[in-house]
Amino acid sequence: MGLMVQRLLQREGYAVTLCESAAQALARARDTVVAPVLVISDYNMPEMSGLELSAQLSRLWPAVPIVLTSGYVGEGLQAEATLHGVCALLRKENTLEELPALVRRLVAGAAVR
């Protein structure tokens, strides 16, 4: 899924850094001087959930929008995601159709913060 998202966004003209795990993403976040414009994470990951990763990243980068992808987006996940700093949820099956427009909207909003 990560490679597909990376290629999709690169075709749209974005520079994309792909992390293979939540641990790699957190290590990179702690070592990065300049915060990214946007973070996209999967909900289901082996080391920790996307919610746990989002909570830690939002503490490091409170102004960075976080998008969480999931195969199932129910009301419980929506409520919990908001508490963990997630600004948008994306159903995995809608990624190809919806992600580019969502990223454009969030990046435009991040530019005026």
Secondary structure, DSSP 8 states (H G I E B T S, - for coil): -HHHHHHHHHHTT------SSHHHHHHHHHH-SS--S-EEEES--SSS-HHHHHHHHHHH-TTS-EEEEES---HHHHHHHHHTT--EEEEGGGHHHHHHHHHHHHHHHHHT-
